[in-house]
């Protein structure tokens, strides 16, 4: 999908839906607060009594309802064409699944929002589910924003870039692509085909000679005038046409230019056109299956097995396949594939633009309502359909095959991970299989740029959205004191954990729900021997949480040899594992991942320190003044030597600011 934007704002076509979203959020907040006040006297009732009491006050109007437990956590968000009829079904107390019965039993309060239409209720329901993440709803996990390609139009020399987030820069946006890797590969190939720049505007302005990309024929070097402005703009327009679906026109033009160069005996020029044509063919060959009859569509296919659901999403734009991504939504095992798929799709487009067509693998109960809601949100017709024959049916079947294969691999990996966790629990004599294992490590160079790192592993392997970085802040730590660094890291981690989840039984839903990752770890793995283990246990004892977690130390073997690690745990003598024990490999992977994450964090911080400019330390010096000073004086060192009068000669530097800059450098140096 191509979306043009003007400077300083999002795509115009998204504006209407965003305004509707904000309006509905405001309405939801206002009406739910009013309802809270009216049902505050329902405390002490059983769940079924709360529901029965709520029925008496409800209108026969469309809207959204929320079921809330005694702790204020939202259990479920649902929408209804008639709130009174829907809640009456709950109030009857019979014919419910065990999941619904548990939900009603835990309900202490019900909140309602009346909407004008069922379409608005559907959109609001999806919005609230994504924001509140209720335990009993189907939840969309791994909901990262999709990457786009943007060709900028706010500079004399358009550039081509990867883009995520708000479209605040004027240009032409193409996407979504399934992954950042797909965007990177496409941009690299388009550089060879259209020779567009990928450098930042500041680098462009500072060039005095062509960079390496010009030498390897991946940029036309407009920065130094190697190509005139008109010809470069024509290249950008051709790239725009290609990404807009006019690939055959662009390739025909390149083929004609190649033939003209050949007829003129300009064989070097003809070879350049040949290479550009080959690059375009490479882009299309990498896109896998391409459908001739699908211009703009998203394809959703759901497959269930082993109590899990996999939803495979394929993206088609301008007649080209721009990749696919697999999702594993959190859903109760009793829900069938069409129900999970419908809930997933309604949430999927809450913060994304809708394509013209949405193709699904199953007939959905509210298929027409989804199409109506997406049409209202997009401001143009959006269709939702299950194709019965032809090429579209083949594409859906292909997506369903991918969903089946992906879920099969995941179940195999999950089964293997479960066996390893069971072996881990048996090895260390744990009362139950751990749900959350946290591994800690730190990294520094002689105490400089010290950082701590925490990684998390569980039933699904490494859980990267739970990883945490700790910049070591204490000034009292002796450089290189690993014990003190570990103390600061654990104190910060568990002080916050106690504050936010003090009671594991009520504050930590993961303790009784196998599908929810608990906030409290079952096991801490520490990279170190008995000394490190005793230090960690002392820290946990001071915080009063030593009985909540099991701590294990891993000491490297003789000569740091892998496979000879010694394990330390309170109440047992240190021991080794057989070299080929699968649990040993599992623990090594955990330790190595923590080490990788800690070193990567340290390197990123060290790199940031290396490029830090002294001007950044001066209050009142922002990017504009910093740019003006460097442009005038050349370097920060020259700025530090300048007098007040010289500083005042720079645009935007007043006498007060000039005095502030001068004082900063000269007081710092003691002069």
C-alpha positions as CSV (number, residue, x, y, z in Angstrom):
1,X,0.0,0.0,0.0
2,X,1.3,3.4,-0.9
3,X,0.4,6.4,1.3
4,X,1.5,10.0,0.6
5,X,1.9,12.3,3.5
6,X,2.4,16.0,3.9
7,X,5.1,17.4,6.3
8,X,4.5,17.3,10.0
9,X,1.5,14.8,10.1
10,X,0.3,11.3,9.6
11,X,-1.2,10.0,6.4
12,X,-4.3,11.9,5.6
13,X,-6.3,8.7,5.0
14,X,-5.5,7.6,8.6
15,X,-6.6,10.9,10.1
16,X,-10.3,10.1,10.2
17,X,-9.8,6.8,11.9
18,X,-7.5,8.3,14.5
19,X,-10.0,11.0,15.3
20,X,-12.7,8.3,15.7
21,X,-10.4,6.3,17.9
22,X,-9.7,9.3,20.2
23,X,-13.3,10.2,20.4
24,X,-14.3,6.6,21.3
25,X,-11.5,6.3,23.9
26,X,-12.8,9.6,25.5
27,X,-16.4,8.3,25.5
28,X,-15.3,5.0,27.0
29,X,-13.5,6.6,29.9
30,X,-16.3,9.1,30.7
31,X,-19.1,6.5,30.6
32,X,-17.2,3.8,32.5
33,X,-16.4,6.2,35.3
34,X,-20.1,7.1,35.6
35,X,-21.0,3.4,35.7
36,X,-18.3,2.6,38.4
37,X,-20.0,5.1,40.7
38,X,-23.4,3.5,40.2
39,X,-22.3,-0.1,41.0
40,X,-19.9,0.7,43.9
41,X,-22.4,-0.9,46.3
42,X,-22.1,-4.3,44.7
43,X,-19.1,-5.4,46.7
44,X,-19.6,-8.6,48.7
45,X,-21.9,-10.1,46.1
46,X,-21.0,-13.3,44.3
47,X,-20.1,-13.1,40.6
48,X,-23.5,-14.3,39.3
49,X,-25.3,-11.9,41.6
50,X,-23.2,-9.0,40.2
51,X,-24.2,-10.0,36.7
52,X,-27.9,-10.4,37.7
53,X,-27.9,-7.0,39.3
54,X,-26.3,-5.4,36.3
55,X,-29.0,-6.8,33.9
56,X,-31.7,-4.7,35.7
57,X,-30.1,-1.4,34.5
58,X,-29.0,-2.2,31.0
59,X,-30.6,-0.8,27.8
60,X,-31.3,-2.8,24.6
61,X,-28.5,-0.8,22.9
62,X,-25.2,-1.8,21.3
63,X,-22.1,-1.4,23.4
64,X,-19.1,-2.8,25.2
65,X,-19.0,-4.5,28.6
66,X,-16.1,-5.3,30.9
67,X,-16.0,-7.9,33.7
68,X,-13.6,-6.9,36.5
69,X,-12.4,-8.9,39.5
70,X,-12.0,-7.7,43.1
71,X,-8.5,-6.5,42.5
72,X,-9.5,-4.2,39.7
73,X,-8.1,-6.3,36.9
74,X,-10.2,-6.6,33.8
75,X,-11.1,-10.2,33.1
76,X,-12.9,-9.9,29.9
77,X,-14.0,-7.3,27.3
78,X,-16.9,-8.1,25.0
79,X,-19.2,-6.3,22.6
80,X,-22.9,-6.8,22.0
81,X,-25.6,-5.7,19.6
82,X,-27.9,-5.6,22.7
83,X,-26.1,-5.2,26.1
84,X,-29.2,-6.4,28.0
85,X,-29.6,-9.6,26.0
86,X,-25.9,-10.5,26.1
87,X,-25.5,-10.0,29.9
88,X,-28.8,-11.8,30.4
89,X,-27.2,-14.9,28.9
90,X,-24.4,-14.7,31.6
91,X,-27.0,-14.1,34.3
92,X,-28.9,-17.4,33.6
93,X,-26.0,-19.3,35.1
94,X,-26.4,-22.5,33.0
95,X,-25.1,-23.8,29.7
96,X,-21.7,-22.1,30.2
97,X,-18.3,-23.6,29.4
98,X,-15.9,-24.0,32.3
99,X,-14.0,-21.0,31.1
100,X,-17.1,-18.8,31.1
101,X,-18.1,-20.1,34.5
102,X,-14.7,-19.3,36.0
103,X,-14.9,-15.8,34.5
104,X,-18.4,-15.1,36.0
105,X,-17.3,-16.5,39.4
106,X,-14.3,-14.1,39.5
107,X,-16.4,-11.1,38.5
108,X,-16.8,-8.4,41.2
109,X,-17.8,-5.5,39.0
110,X,-19.2,-4.9,35.5
111,X,-18.6,-1.8,33.4
112,X,-20.4,-0.7,30.3
113,X,-20.1,1.7,27.4
114,X,-23.1,2.4,25.2
115,X,-22.2,3.1,21.5
116,X,-24.3,4.3,18.6
117,X,-23.8,1.2,16.4
118,X,-22.5,-2.3,16.7
119,X,-19.7,-1.3,14.4
120,X,-18.4,1.3,16.9
121,X,-18.7,-1.3,19.6
122,X,-16.5,-3.7,17.6
123,X,-13.8,-1.1,17.1
124,X,-13.9,0.0,20.7
125,X,-13.8,-3.7,21.9
126,X,-10.6,-4.3,19.9
127,X,-9.1,-1.1,21.3
128,X,-9.8,-2.0,24.9
129,X,-8.6,-5.6,24.5
130,X,-5.2,-4.4,23.2
131,X,-4.9,-1.7,25.9
132,X,-6.2,-3.8,28.9
133,X,-5.1,-7.3,27.9
134,X,-7.8,-9.2,29.8
135,X,-7.1,-12.7,30.9
136,X,-10.1,-14.4,29.2
137,X,-9.9,-12.7,25.8
138,X,-8.0,-13.8,22.8
139,X,-4.9,-11.7,22.9
140,X,-2.7,-10.7,20.0
141,X,0.9,-11.3,21.1
142,X,4.1,-10.0,19.4
143,X,2.3,-7.0,18.0
144,X,5.3,-5.0,16.8
145,X,4.8,-2.3,14.2
146,X,5.5,-3.3,10.6
147,X,8.4,-1.7,8.7
148,X,7.8,0.4,5.6
149,X,10.0,1.8,2.8
150,X,9.8,5.6,2.4
151,X,11.1,7.7,-0.5
152,X,11.4,11.2,0.9
153,X,10.0,14.3,-0.8
154,X,11.2,17.0,1.6
155,X,14.7,17.3,0.2
156,X,16.1,18.3,-3.2
157,X,17.6,14.8,-3.5
158,X,15.0,12.1,-2.4
159,X,16.4,9.3,-0.4
160,X,15.1,5.7,0.2
161,X,14.9,4.5,3.8
162,X,13.5,1.9,6.1
163,X,10.7,3.4,8.3
164,X,8.7,2.5,11.4
165,X,6.3,4.5,13.5
166,X,4.7,7.8,12.9
167,X,4.8,9.2,9.3
168,X,6.0,12.6,10.3
169,X,8.3,13.1,7.2
170,X,6.8,14.0,3.9
171,X,7.3,11.3,1.3
172,X,5.8,8.2,-0.3
173,X,5.4,5.2,2.0
174,X,5.3,1.6,0.8
175,X,4.3,-1.4,2.9
176,X,3.8,-3.1,5.2
177,X,6.6,-5.5,4.8
178,X,6.6,-8.6,7.0
179,X,10.1,-8.0,8.5
180,X,12.9,-5.5,8.7
181,X,15.1,-8.0,6.9
182,X,12.7,-8.0,3.9
183,X,12.9,-4.2,3.8
184,X,16.7,-4.2,4.0
185,X,17.1,-6.7,1.2
186,X,14.6,-4.8,-1.0
187,X,16.3,-1.4,-0.4
188,X,19.8,-2.9,-1.1
189,X,18.5,-4.3,-4.4
190,X,16.6,-1.1,-5.3
191,X,19.9,0.9,-4.7
192,X,21.5,-1.1,-7.5
193,X,18.5,-0.6,-9.7
194,X,17.8,3.1,-9.1
195,X,21.0,4.5,-7.5
196,X,19.1,6.4,-4.8
197,X,20.9,7.7,-1.7
198,X,20.5,6.2,1.8
199,X,22.6,8.7,3.7
200,X,21.1,11.2,6.2
201,X,20.6,14.8,5.1
202,X,23.4,16.0,7.4
203,X,25.9,13.6,5.8
204,X,24.6,14.6,2.4
205,X,25.3,18.3,3.1
206,X,28.8,17.6,4.3
207,X,30.1,15.5,1.4
208,X,32.9,17.0,-0.8
209,X,33.5,13.9,-2.8
210,X,31.5,10.7,-3.6
211,X,31.4,8.0,-1.0
212,X,32.0,4.3,-1.5
213,X,28.4,3.6,-2.6
214,X,29.1,5.6,-5.7
215,X,32.2,3.6,-6.5
216,X,30.3,0.3,-6.2
217,X,27.5,1.6,-8.4
218,X,24.8,1.8,-5.7
219,X,24.3,5.5,-5.5
220,X,24.3,8.2,-8.2
221,X,26.1,10.7,-5.9
222,X,23.8,13.7,-6.2
223,X,25.6,15.2,-3.2
224,X,28.7,16.1,-5.3
225,X,26.9,16.8,-8.6
226,X,27.9,13.5,-10.3
227,X,24.3,13.5,-11.6
228,X,22.2,16.5,-12.4
229,X,19.1,17.2,-10.3
230,X,16.6,16.5,-13.0
231,X,18.0,13.1,-13.9
232,X,18.2,12.1,-10.2
233,X,14.6,13.1,-9.6
234,X,13.7,10.9,-12.6
235,X,15.4,8.0,-10.9
236,X,13.4,8.6,-7.7
237,X,10.2,8.7,-9.8
238,X,11.0,5.4,-11.4
239,X,11.6,3.8,-8.0
240,X,8.2,5.2,-6.9
241,X,6.5,3.7,-10.0
242,X,8.1,0.3,-9.4
243,X,7.0,0.1,-5.8
244,X,3.6,1.3,-6.8
245,X,3.0,-1.7,-9.0
246,X,4.1,-0.3,-12.4
247,X,7.1,-2.7,-12.6
248,X,6.4,-3.7,-16.2
249,X,6.5,-0.1,-17.3
250,X,9.7,0.6,-15.5
251,X,11.4,-2.5,-16.9
252,X,10.2,-1.6,-20.4
253,X,11.8,1.8,-20.1
254,X,15.1,0.4,-18.9
255,X,15.1,-2.2,-21.7
256,X,14.5,0.6,-24.3
257,X,17.3,2.7,-22.8
258,X,19.6,-0.3,-22.9
259,X,18.8,-0.9,-26.6
260,X,19.4,2.7,-27.4
261,X,22.8,2.7,-25.7
262,X,23.7,-0.5,-27.5
263,X,22.6,1.0,-30.9
264,X,24.8,4.0,-30.2
265,X,27.7,1.6,-29.4
266,X,27.7,2.8,-25.8
267,X,28.2,-0.7,-24.5
268,X,29.3,0.5,-21.0
269,X,26.1,2.4,-20.6
270,X,24.1,-0.6,-21.9
271,X,25.8,-2.8,-19.3
272,X,24.7,-0.4,-16.6
273,X,21.0,-0.6,-17.8
274,X,21.4,-4.4,-18.0
275,X,22.6,-4.6,-14.4
276,X,19.7,-2.4,-13.2
277,X,17.2,-4.7,-15.0
278,X,18.8,-7.7,-13.4
279,X,18.4,-6.0,-10.0
280,X,14.7,-5.5,-10.5
281,X,14.2,-9.1,-11.6
282,X,16.0,-10.1,-8.4
283,X,13.6,-8.1,-6.3
284,X,10.6,-9.9,-7.8
285,X,12.2,-13.3,-7.7
286,X,12.8,-12.9,-3.9
287,X,9.1,-12.3,-3.2
288,X,8.1,-15.9,-3.6
289,X,4.5,-16.6,-4.6
290,X,3.0,-13.6,-6.5
291,X,-0.7,-13.6,-7.5
292,X,-1.8,-12.0,-10.7
293,X,-5.3,-11.3,-9.5
294,X,-4.5,-9.9,-6.1
295,X,-3.5,-6.2,-6.1
296,X,-3.8,-5.2,-2.4
297,X,-4.8,-7.8,0.2
298,X,-3.9,-9.4,3.5
299,X,-4.3,-13.2,3.8
300,X,-5.1,-14.8,7.1
301,X,-5.0,-18.5,7.7
302,X,-5.5,-20.2,11.1
303,X,-4.5,-23.7,12.1
304,X,-5.0,-25.4,15.5
305,X,-3.2,-28.3,17.1
306,X,-2.1,-29.3,20.6
307,X,-4.3,-26.6,22.2
308,X,-2.5,-23.8,20.3
309,X,-3.4,-21.6,17.4
310,X,-1.1,-20.4,14.6
311,X,-2.3,-17.6,12.4
312,X,-0.2,-16.9,9.3
313,X,-0.5,-13.5,7.6
314,X,0.6,-12.8,4.1
315,X,0.9,-9.2,2.7
316,X,0.2,-8.5,-0.9
317,X,0.7,-4.9,-2.2
318,X,0.8,-3.6,-5.8
319,X,0.4,-7.2,-7.0
320,X,3.6,-8.3,-5.1
321,X,4.1,-10.5,-2.1
322,X,5.8,-8.5,0.6
323,X,6.3,-11.3,3.0
324,X,4.5,-13.2,5.8
325,X,4.6,-13.5,9.5
326,X,3.3,-16.1,11.9
327,X,1.4,-15.2,15.1
328,X,0.5,-17.3,18.1
329,X,-2.4,-15.5,19.9
330,X,-3.2,-16.4,23.5
331,X,-6.6,-18.1,23.5
332,X,-8.4,-20.7,25.6
333,X,-8.1,-24.2,24.2
334,X,-11.9,-24.5,24.0
335,X,-12.2,-21.8,21.3
336,X,-12.3,-23.0,17.7
337,X,-10.2,-21.6,14.9
338,X,-12.9,-19.3,13.4
339,X,-13.5,-17.6,16.8
340,X,-9.8,-17.1,17.4
341,X,-9.3,-15.8,13.9
342,X,-12.2,-13.3,14.1
343,X,-10.9,-11.9,17.4
344,X,-7.4,-11.7,16.1
345,X,-8.3,-9.8,12.9
346,X,-10.4,-7.3,14.9
347,X,-7.4,-6.4,17.0
348,X,-4.8,-6.6,14.2
349,X,-6.1,-3.5,12.5
350,X,-6.6,-1.4,15.6
351,X,-3.4,0.6,14.9
352,X,-2.7,-0.4,11.2
353,X,-4.2,0.7,7.9
354,X,-6.6,-1.8,6.3
355,X,-6.0,-3.1,2.7
356,X,-8.7,-3.2,0.2
357,X,-9.3,-6.9,0.6
358,X,-8.9,-9.3,3.5
359,X,-8.9,-13.0,2.6
360,X,-9.5,-15.6,5.4
361,X,-9.2,-19.4,5.6
362,X,-12.5,-19.8,7.6
363,X,-16.0,-18.4,7.4
364,X,-16.3,-15.9,10.2
365,X,-19.5,-15.4,12.2
366,X,-19.3,-11.6,12.0
367,X,-17.6,-11.3,8.6
368,X,-19.9,-8.6,7.3
369,X,-19.7,-6.6,10.6
370,X,-15.8,-6.7,10.3
371,X,-16.0,-5.4,6.7
372,X,-18.4,-2.7,7.8
373,X,-16.2,-1.6,10.7
374,X,-13.0,-1.6,8.6
375,X,-14.7,0.3,5.8
376,X,-15.8,3.0,8.4
377,X,-12.3,3.1,9.8
378,X,-10.4,3.3,6.4
379,X,-12.9,5.7,4.7
380,X,-13.2,3.4,1.7
381,X,-14.6,0.0,0.9
382,X,-12.8,-3.0,2.6
383,X,-14.0,-6.5,1.9
384,X,-13.6,-9.6,4.1
385,X,-14.1,-12.9,2.4
386,X,-13.3,-16.6,2.3
387,X,-12.4,-17.4,-1.4
388,X,-14.0,-20.6,-2.8
389,X,-12.0,-21.1,-6.0
390,X,-9.3,-19.8,-8.3
391,X,-6.0,-18.1,-7.5
392,X,-7.2,-16.4,-4.3
393,X,-8.2,-19.8,-2.9
394,X,-4.8,-21.2,-3.8
395,X,-3.1,-18.3,-2.0
396,X,-5.2,-18.9,1.1
397,X,-4.4,-22.7,1.0
398,X,-0.7,-21.8,0.7
399,X,-1.0,-19.6,3.8
400,X,-2.8,-22.4,5.6
401,X,-0.1,-24.9,4.7
402,X,2.5,-22.4,6.2
403,X,0.4,-22.1,9.4
404,X,0.3,-25.9,9.7
405,X,4.0,-26.3,9.2
406,X,4.9,-23.4,11.5
407,X,2.7,-24.7,14.4
408,X,4.2,-28.2,14.0
409,X,7.7,-26.8,14.4
410,X,6.6,-24.7,17.4
411,X,4.9,-27.7,19.1
412,X,8.1,-29.7,18.6
413,X,10.2,-27.0,20.1
414,X,7.8,-26.4,23.0
415,X,7.8,-30.2,23.8
416,X,11.6,-30.2,23.8
417,X,11.7,-27.1,26.0
418,X,9.2,-28.6,28.4
419,X,11.4,-31.8,28.7
420,X,14.4,-29.7,29.4
421,X,12.6,-27.7,32.1
422,X,11.4,-30.9,33.7
423,X,15.0,-32.2,33.7
424,X,16.2,-28.9,35.1
425,X,13.7,-29.2,38.0
426,X,14.7,-32.8,38.7
427,X,18.4,-32.0,38.6
428,X,18.1,-29.2,41.2
429,X,15.4,-30.9,43.2
430,X,12.8,-28.1,42.7
431,X,9.3,-28.6,44.0
432,X,7.8,-27.9,40.5
433,X,8.9,-27.2,37.0
434,X,10.1,-23.6,36.7
435,X,7.9,-21.2,34.7
436,X,10.4,-18.3,34.7
437,X,14.2,-18.5,34.9
438,X,16.2,-15.3,35.2
439,X,19.9,-15.2,34.4
440,X,22.1,-12.3,35.4
441,X,25.5,-11.1,34.2
442,X,27.5,-7.9,34.0
443,X,30.0,-6.4,31.6
444,X,32.6,-3.7,31.7
445,X,36.2,-2.8,30.9
446,X,38.1,-2.0,34.1
447,X,34.9,-0.7,35.6
448,X,34.2,1.7,32.7
449,X,30.7,1.8,31.1
450,X,29.5,-0.9,33.5
451,X,26.2,-2.5,32.7
452,X,24.2,-5.4,34.1
453,X,21.9,-7.6,32.1
454,X,19.0,-9.9,32.9
455,X,17.6,-12.5,30.4
456,X,14.4,-14.5,30.9
457,X,13.6,-18.1,29.8
458,X,10.4,-20.1,30.2
459,X,8.2,-22.6,28.5
460,X,8.5,-20.9,25.1
461,X,12.3,-20.5,25.3
462,X,14.0,-17.1,25.5
463,X,11.4,-14.4,26.2
464,X,13.1,-11.3,24.8
465,X,10.5,-8.7,25.6
466,X,11.3,-9.5,29.3
467,X,15.0,-8.8,29.0
468,X,16.3,-5.9,31.1
469,X,19.4,-3.7,31.1
470,X,20.9,-2.0,34.1
471,X,23.3,0.9,33.8
472,X,25.4,0.7,37.0
473,X,24.8,4.1,38.6
474,X,26.5,3.9,42.0
475,X,29.6,6.1,42.3
476,X,30.8,4.2,45.4
477,X,31.6,1.0,43.5
478,X,35.2,0.2,43.1
479,X,36.0,-0.2,39.4
480,X,35.8,-3.9,38.5
481,X,33.9,-5.0,41.7
482,X,31.5,-7.6,40.2
483,X,30.0,-8.3,43.6
484,X,28.9,-4.7,44.1
485,X,27.5,-4.5,40.6
486,X,25.5,-7.6,41.1
487,X,24.2,-6.2,44.4
488,X,23.0,-3.0,42.7
489,X,21.4,-4.9,39.9
490,X,19.5,-7.3,42.2
491,X,18.4,-4.6,44.6
492,X,16.9,-2.5,41.8
493,X,15.2,-5.6,40.3
494,X,13.7,-7.0,43.4
495,X,12.8,-3.7,45.1
496,X,10.7,-2.9,42.1
497,X,9.3,-6.4,42.0
498,X,8.2,-6.3,45.7
499,X,6.7,-2.9,45.1
500,X,4.6,-3.9,42.0
501,X,3.9,-7.6,42.8
502,X,4.3,-8.0,46.5
503,X,1.8,-10.8,46.9
504,X,2.5,-13.5,44.4
505,X,-0.9,-15.1,44.8
506,X,-3.0,-12.0,44.0
507,X,-0.5,-9.6,42.2
508,X,1.0,-12.3,39.9
509,X,-1.6,-13.9,37.6
510,X,1.0,-16.2,36.2
511,X,1.1,-18.3,39.3
512,X,-2.2,-20.0,38.5
513,X,-2.4,-19.6,34.8
514,X,0.0,-21.7,32.7
515,X,-0.4,-19.4,29.7
516,X,0.7,-16.2,31.5
517,X,4.4,-15.7,32.3
518,X,4.7,-14.9,36.1
519,X,6.4,-11.7,37.2
520,X,8.3,-13.5,40.0
521,X,11.1,-15.8,38.9
522,X,11.3,-19.4,40.2
523,X,15.0,-19.6,39.7
524,X,18.0,-17.2,39.5
525,X,21.0,-18.3,37.6
526,X,24.2,-16.5,38.6
527,X,27.4,-16.6,36.5
528,X,29.8,-17.3,39.4
529,X,30.8,-19.7,42.1
530,X,30.1,-20.0,45.8
531,X,31.2,-16.5,46.6
532,X,28.8,-15.0,44.1
533,X,26.0,-17.3,45.3
534,X,26.5,-16.3,48.9
535,X,26.5,-12.6,48.0
536,X,23.2,-13.0,46.1
537,X,21.6,-14.9,48.9
538,X,22.6,-12.2,51.3
539,X,21.1,-9.5,49.1
540,X,17.8,-11.5,48.7
541,X,17.7,-12.1,52.5
542,X,18.1,-8.3,53.2
543,X,15.1,-7.7,50.8
544,X,13.1,-10.4,52.5
545,X,12.5,-12.5,49.3
546,X,15.0,-15.3,49.8
547,X,12.2,-17.9,50.3
548,X,10.5,-16.9,47.0
549,X,13.2,-17.9,44.6
550,X,15.9,-20.5,44.2
551,X,19.4,-19.3,43.4
552,X,22.0,-21.4,41.5
553,X,25.6,-20.5,40.8
554,X,27.5,-21.6,37.7
555,X,31.2,-21.6,37.9
556,X,33.3,-22.0,34.8
557,X,35.4,-25.2,34.6
558,X,39.1,-25.6,34.7
559,X,40.7,-23.4,32.1
560,X,37.2,-22.1,31.4
561,X,36.5,-25.3,29.5
562,X,32.9,-25.7,28.4
563,X,31.3,-28.9,29.8
564,X,33.3,-28.8,33.1
565,X,31.1,-26.2,34.9
566,X,30.5,-26.6,38.6
567,X,27.0,-26.0,40.0
568,X,26.4,-24.4,43.4
569,X,23.0,-24.5,45.3
570,X,22.3,-24.0,49.0
571,X,22.2,-27.2,51.0
572,X,24.2,-29.3,48.5
573,X,27.8,-29.9,47.7
574,X,29.1,-28.5,44.4
575,X,28.6,-31.0,41.5
576,X,29.3,-31.5,37.8
577,X,27.1,-32.9,35.1
578,X,28.0,-35.4,32.4
579,X,29.5,-33.6,29.4
580,X,26.7,-34.7,27.0
581,X,23.8,-34.1,29.4
582,X,21.0,-32.2,27.5
583,X,20.3,-30.2,30.7
584,X,23.9,-29.1,30.7
585,X,23.6,-27.8,27.1
586,X,20.4,-26.0,28.1
587,X,22.1,-24.2,31.0
588,X,25.1,-23.3,28.9
589,X,22.7,-21.7,26.3
590,X,21.1,-19.7,29.1
591,X,24.5,-18.5,30.4
592,X,25.8,-17.7,26.9
593,X,22.7,-15.8,26.1
594,X,23.1,-13.7,29.2
595,X,26.7,-13.1,28.4
596,X,25.8,-12.1,24.8
597,X,23.2,-9.7,25.9
598,X,25.4,-8.1,28.6
599,X,28.3,-7.6,26.2
600,X,26.0,-6.2,23.5
601,X,24.6,-3.7,26.0
602,X,28.1,-2.7,27.2
603,X,29.3,-2.2,23.6
604,X,26.3,0.0,22.7
605,X,26.9,2.2,25.8
606,X,30.6,2.4,25.1
607,X,30.0,3.4,21.5
608,X,27.6,6.1,22.6
609,X,30.2,7.4,25.0
610,X,32.8,7.5,22.2
611,X,30.6,9.7,20.0
612,X,29.3,12.0,22.7
613,X,30.0,15.6,22.1
614,X,31.0,18.0,24.9
615,X,28.4,20.4,23.8
616,X,25.7,18.0,24.8
617,X,26.6,18.6,28.4
618,X,25.7,22.3,28.3
619,X,22.1,23.2,29.4
620,X,20.3,25.2,26.7
621,X,22.3,23.9,23.8
622,X,20.0,21.8,21.6
623,X,20.5,20.3,18.2
624,X,20.0,23.7,16.4
625,X,22.5,25.7,18.4
626,X,24.9,22.7,18.4
627,X,24.7,22.5,14.6
628,X,25.3,26.3,14.3
629,X,28.3,26.2,16.6
630,X,30.0,23.3,14.8
631,X,29.3,24.8,11.4
632,X,30.9,28.1,12.5
633,X,33.9,26.7,14.5
634,X,34.4,23.3,12.9
635,X,35.0,21.3,16.1
636,X,33.9,21.2,19.7
637,X,37.5,21.8,20.7
638,X,37.5,25.1,18.8
639,X,34.3,26.1,20.5
640,X,35.9,25.5,23.9
641,X,38.7,27.9,23.0
642,X,36.5,30.7,21.7
643,X,35.8,33.9,23.6
644,X,32.4,35.3,24.5
645,X,32.5,37.8,21.6
646,X,33.3,35.1,19.1
647,X,30.5,32.9,20.4
648,X,28.0,35.7,20.1
649,X,28.8,36.0,16.4
650,X,27.1,32.7,15.8
651,X,23.4,32.8,14.8
652,X,21.1,32.0,17.7
653,X,23.8,32.5,20.4
654,X,22.9,35.3,22.7
655,X,25.2,37.0,25.2
656,X,23.8,34.9,28.0
657,X,24.2,31.6,26.1
658,X,27.7,32.6,25.0
659,X,28.7,33.3,28.6
660,X,27.2,30.0,29.7
661,X,29.2,28.1,27.1
662,X,32.4,30.0,27.9
663,X,31.9,29.3,31.7
664,X,31.3,25.6,31.1
665,X,34.6,25.0,29.4
666,X,36.8,27.4,31.4
667,X,35.4,26.5,34.8
668,X,35.8,22.8,33.9
669,X,39.4,23.3,32.9
670,X,40.1,25.5,36.0
671,X,41.1,28.6,34.0
